[in-house]
Amino acid sequence: MKTLILLLCLSVSLSMAQAQTAPPRLLVRADDMGYSHAGNEAILKTYKEGIATSVEVIVPSPWFPEAVAMLTEHLEVDVGIHLCLSSEWDNVKWRPLTECPSLRDADGYFFPMIFPNKNYPGRAIAENKWKLEEIEKEFRAQIELALKKIPRISHVTHHMGCSELNSEVSSMAQRLASEYKLALGPGSLGVKRVSYQGPKGTSEEKISSFIKMLEGLEAGKTYLFVDHPGLDVPEVRAIHHIGYENVAVDRQGVTDTFTSPQVREAIKARGIQLIGYRDLKR
């Protein structure tokens, strides 16, 4: 018995030592592919030329067909389905794939918001009489179309926290991910979400605050960073909603950060390992 206990203690000590010497691992997620043509270009750029390691596609979005075509040309990209129940922008909208009246506003689009927002009173799905069976129907349709068009999809994520409407929706989303053999949210795998450490109004500020975040990553731990690449072009300048009007400048800053030589050098200097969702299964 004493020998067994000694062996167990040695095993635990060895595992702890290995964790302390292993490099930090960082998953960099580029969200919302499909929201615009420029967004598609920027997101793919951050994967090909930058540090993005996972790309999330909104299936009912207007530029989803182009996203599919782009991703078909780049089979190495780790892709996730960004399940969606909202259409937040004022000048461009999208609708459910299914006949689900409880998920639509008076014009037939998804509601702008998931949770109550003072700028859009009464126009959040949480404030309306949504039906669980219709959310499941819509989620299934989005998953199945995504897998039909992009069979290599590895995981599921949720746009604007739509799976957090309540515990029933959360449980159902987990069940669907399991049914379709897709990873769901890295939180259960001990992955910690991180964000900019400092101001992020300009590209320069984002780059500096991202590097500061990198400096705080600990050996042996795995982290997730999420943001939304875009380009400061007329198309994206026309995309906004109340409370988030500087979309083009903000998202250009994300693209600049994800493709920054300074950021790459900081990652290399700290020995940080960039990983995708597929690597979390290992």
C-alpha positions as CSV (number, residue, x, y, z in Angstrom):
1,M,0.0,0.0,0.0
2,K,2.8,2.4,0.9
3,T,4.5,1.7,-2.4
4,L,1.2,2.4,-4.3
5,I,0.8,5.7,-2.4
6,L,4.4,6.7,-3.2
7,L,3.9,5.9,-6.9
8,L,0.7,8.0,-7.0
9,C,2.5,10.9,-5.3
10,L,5.4,10.7,-7.7
11,S,2.9,10.6,-10.6
12,V,1.1,13.7,-9.4
13,S,4.4,15.5,-8.8
14,L,5.5,14.6,-12.3
15,S,2.3,15.9,-13.9
16,M,2.5,19.1,-12.0
17,A,6.1,19.6,-13.1
18,Q,5.2,18.9,-16.7
19,A,2.3,21.5,-16.5
20,Q,4.7,24.1,-15.1
21,T,7.2,23.6,-17.9
22,A,4.7,23.3,-20.7
23,P,4.2,26.5,-22.7
24,P,0.9,28.5,-22.5
25,R,-1.5,27.5,-25.2
26,L,-3.7,30.2,-26.8
27,L,-6.8,29.6,-29.1
28,V,-7.5,32.8,-31.1
29,R,-11.0,32.8,-32.4
30,A,-12.3,35.0,-35.3
31,D,-16.0,35.3,-35.0
32,D,-18.9,36.2,-37.3
33,M,-17.8,35.1,-40.7
34,G,-20.7,35.8,-43.1
35,Y,-21.8,39.2,-41.7
36,S,-20.2,41.0,-44.6
37,H,-18.0,40.5,-47.7
38,A,-15.2,42.6,-46.0
39,G,-15.7,40.7,-42.8
40,N,-15.1,37.4,-44.7
41,E,-12.0,38.8,-46.3
42,A,-10.6,40.1,-43.0
43,I,-11.4,36.9,-41.1
44,L,-9.6,34.7,-43.7
45,K,-6.7,37.2,-43.8
46,T,-6.2,36.8,-40.0
47,Y,-6.0,33.1,-40.4
48,K,-3.8,33.0,-43.4
49,E,-1.4,35.9,-42.5
50,G,-2.0,36.2,-38.7
51,I,-2.6,34.4,-35.5
52,A,-6.3,33.4,-35.8
53,T,-6.6,29.6,-35.2
54,S,-10.4,29.2,-35.5
55,V,-13.0,30.7,-37.7
56,E,-16.7,30.9,-36.6
57,V,-19.4,31.0,-39.4
58,I,-22.9,32.4,-39.0
59,V,-25.0,30.1,-41.2
60,P,-28.1,32.3,-41.8
61,S,-26.0,35.4,-42.5
62,P,-26.1,37.1,-45.9
63,W,-22.5,36.3,-46.9
64,F,-22.5,32.6,-45.8
65,P,-22.4,31.3,-49.4
66,E,-19.2,33.3,-50.0
67,A,-17.8,32.1,-46.7
68,V,-18.4,28.5,-47.8
69,A,-16.6,29.1,-51.1
70,M,-13.6,30.8,-49.4
71,L,-13.3,28.0,-46.8
72,T,-13.5,25.3,-49.5
73,E,-10.4,26.8,-51.0
74,H,-8.6,26.7,-47.6
75,L,-9.2,23.2,-46.1
76,E,-6.7,23.7,-43.3
77,V,-8.9,26.3,-41.5
78,D,-10.4,25.1,-38.3
79,V,-14.1,26.0,-38.6
80,G,-16.9,26.3,-36.1
81,I,-20.7,26.8,-36.4
82,H,-21.6,30.1,-34.7
83,L,-25.2,29.3,-33.9
84,C,-27.3,32.4,-34.2
85,L,-30.7,33.7,-33.0
86,S,-30.3,37.4,-33.5
87,S,-29.8,40.0,-36.3
88,E,-28.3,43.0,-34.5
89,W,-27.3,45.4,-37.3
90,D,-29.7,48.2,-38.4
91,N,-28.9,48.2,-42.1
92,V,-28.4,44.5,-42.8
93,K,-30.6,41.7,-41.6
94,W,-31.0,37.9,-41.7
95,R,-33.8,35.5,-41.0
96,P,-34.2,32.0,-39.5
97,L,-33.6,29.1,-41.8
98,T,-36.8,27.4,-40.5
99,E,-40.5,28.3,-40.1
100,C,-40.2,29.4,-36.5
101,P,-42.6,32.3,-35.7
102,S,-41.5,32.7,-32.1
103,L,-38.0,33.5,-33.2
104,R,-39.0,36.3,-35.7
105,D,-39.8,40.0,-35.3
106,A,-42.7,41.7,-37.0
107,D,-40.7,41.9,-40.3
108,G,-39.7,38.2,-40.3
109,Y,-36.1,38.8,-39.2
110,F,-34.4,37.5,-36.1
111,F,-34.9,39.9,-33.2
112,P,-31.9,42.4,-33.0
113,M,-30.9,41.3,-29.5
114,I,-30.8,38.2,-27.4
115,F,-31.1,39.9,-24.0
116,P,-32.9,43.2,-23.1
117,N,-31.2,46.3,-24.4
118,K,-32.3,49.8,-23.5
119,N,-31.7,51.0,-27.1
120,Y,-34.0,48.3,-28.5
121,P,-36.9,48.0,-26.0
122,G,-39.0,44.9,-26.4
123,R,-36.8,43.7,-29.3
124,A,-34.8,41.0,-27.6
125,I,-35.7,37.4,-28.0
126,A,-35.6,37.1,-24.2
127,E,-38.4,39.6,-24.0
128,N,-40.7,37.7,-26.4
129,K,-42.5,34.3,-26.2
130,W,-39.9,32.1,-27.8
131,K,-40.4,28.3,-27.9
132,L,-37.7,25.8,-27.0
133,E,-38.8,23.4,-29.7
134,E,-38.4,26.1,-32.3
135,I,-34.9,27.0,-31.1
136,E,-33.9,23.4,-31.3
137,K,-35.4,23.2,-34.8
138,E,-33.5,26.2,-35.9
139,F,-30.2,25.1,-34.3
140,R,-30.5,21.7,-36.0
141,A,-31.1,23.4,-39.4
142,Q,-28.1,25.6,-39.0
143,I,-25.9,22.7,-37.9
144,E,-27.0,20.4,-40.7
145,L,-26.6,23.1,-43.4
146,A,-23.1,23.9,-42.1
147,L,-22.1,20.3,-42.1
148,K,-23.5,19.8,-45.6
149,K,-21.5,22.8,-46.9
150,I,-18.4,22.5,-44.7
151,P,-18.2,18.8,-43.6
152,R,-14.9,19.3,-41.6
153,I,-16.5,21.6,-39.0
154,S,-15.1,20.7,-35.6
155,H,-17.2,22.6,-33.0
156,V,-20.1,24.8,-32.1
157,T,-20.1,28.3,-30.6
158,H,-23.0,30.7,-29.9
159,H,-23.5,34.2,-31.3
160,M,-24.2,36.9,-28.7
161,G,-24.6,34.2,-26.0
162,C,-27.8,32.8,-27.6
163,S,-27.4,29.5,-25.8
164,E,-27.6,31.2,-22.4
165,L,-31.3,32.2,-22.7
166,N,-31.9,29.8,-19.9
167,S,-30.8,26.4,-18.6
168,E,-33.1,24.5,-20.9
169,V,-31.6,26.1,-24.0
170,S,-28.1,25.5,-22.7
171,S,-28.7,21.8,-22.0
172,M,-30.3,21.4,-25.4
173,A,-27.3,23.0,-27.1
174,Q,-25.0,20.7,-25.3
175,R,-27.1,17.7,-26.3
176,L,-27.1,18.8,-30.0
177,A,-23.3,19.2,-30.0
178,S,-22.9,15.7,-28.6
179,E,-25.4,14.3,-31.1
180,Y,-23.6,15.8,-34.0
181,K,-20.2,14.9,-32.5
182,L,-19.1,18.5,-32.3
183,A,-17.0,20.1,-29.5
184,L,-19.0,22.7,-27.5
185,G,-17.3,25.6,-25.6
186,P,-13.9,24.9,-24.2
187,G,-14.8,26.0,-20.6
188,S,-15.4,22.4,-19.6
189,L,-11.9,21.6,-20.7
190,G,-10.3,24.0,-18.3
191,V,-9.8,26.7,-20.9
192,K,-9.8,30.3,-19.5
193,R,-11.1,33.2,-21.6
194,V,-8.9,36.3,-21.8
195,S,-9.3,39.8,-23.2
196,Y,-7.3,42.9,-24.0
197,Q,-5.4,44.2,-20.9
198,G,-5.8,48.0,-21.4
199,P,-7.5,50.4,-23.9
200,K,-8.6,49.1,-27.2
201,G,-10.0,52.1,-29.1
202,T,-7.4,52.2,-31.9
203,S,-5.3,49.6,-33.7
204,E,-2.2,50.7,-31.7
205,E,-4.0,50.5,-28.4
206,K,-5.4,47.0,-29.3
207,I,-1.9,45.7,-30.2
208,S,-0.4,47.1,-27.0
209,S,-3.2,45.7,-24.8
210,F,-3.1,42.3,-26.6
211,I,0.7,42.0,-26.0
212,K,0.1,43.0,-22.3
213,M,-2.5,40.1,-22.1
214,L,0.1,37.7,-23.6
215,E,2.5,38.6,-20.8
216,G,0.1,37.3,-18.2
217,L,-0.4,33.9,-19.7
218,E,0.9,31.1,-17.4
219,A,2.8,28.0,-18.4
220,G,0.8,24.9,-18.7
221,K,-2.5,26.6,-19.0
222,T,-4.8,27.0,-22.1
223,Y,-6.5,30.3,-23.0
224,L,-9.2,31.5,-25.4
225,F,-9.2,35.0,-27.0
226,V,-12.3,36.0,-29.1
227,D,-12.8,39.0,-31.4
228,H,-14.3,40.1,-34.7
229,P,-12.0,41.0,-37.6
230,G,-13.2,43.4,-40.3
231,L,-12.0,46.2,-42.6
232,D,-12.4,50.0,-42.4
233,V,-14.2,50.2,-45.8
234,P,-17.6,51.7,-46.9
235,E,-19.4,48.4,-46.6
236,V,-18.5,47.9,-42.9
237,R,-19.0,51.7,-42.1
238,A,-22.6,51.1,-43.1
239,I,-22.9,48.3,-40.5
240,H,-23.8,49.4,-37.0
241,H,-26.4,49.4,-34.3
242,I,-27.2,51.8,-31.5
243,G,-24.4,51.7,-28.9
244,Y,-21.9,50.2,-31.4
245,E,-21.4,52.8,-34.2
246,N,-17.6,52.5,-34.8
247,V,-17.8,49.0,-36.2
248,A,-15.4,49.5,-39.1
249,V,-12.7,51.2,-37.1
250,D,-13.0,48.7,-34.3
251,R,-12.9,45.6,-36.5
252,Q,-10.1,47.0,-38.6
253,G,-8.2,47.2,-35.3
254,V,-8.8,43.5,-34.6
255,T,-7.5,42.6,-38.1
256,D,-4.4,44.8,-37.5
257,T,-3.8,43.1,-34.1
258,F,-4.2,39.6,-35.4
259,T,-1.8,40.2,-38.2
260,S,0.7,42.4,-36.3
261,P,4.4,41.5,-36.5
262,Q,4.8,42.8,-32.9
263,V,2.1,40.4,-31.7
264,R,3.7,37.5,-33.5
265,E,7.1,38.4,-32.1
266,A,5.6,38.6,-28.5
267,I,4.1,35.2,-29.0
268,K,7.3,33.7,-30.2
269,A,9.4,35.4,-27.4
270,R,7.1,33.9,-24.7
271,G,7.0,30.5,-26.4
272,I,3.2,30.6,-26.6
273,Q,1.6,27.7,-28.6
274,L,-1.2,28.7,-30.9
275,I,-3.9,26.0,-31.1
276,G,-7.3,25.4,-32.6
277,Y,-10.4,23.7,-31.3
278,R,-9.3,20.5,-32.9
279,D,-6.2,20.5,-30.6
280,L,-8.4,20.7,-27.5
281,K,-9.5,17.1,-28.1
282,R,-5.9,15.9,-27.8
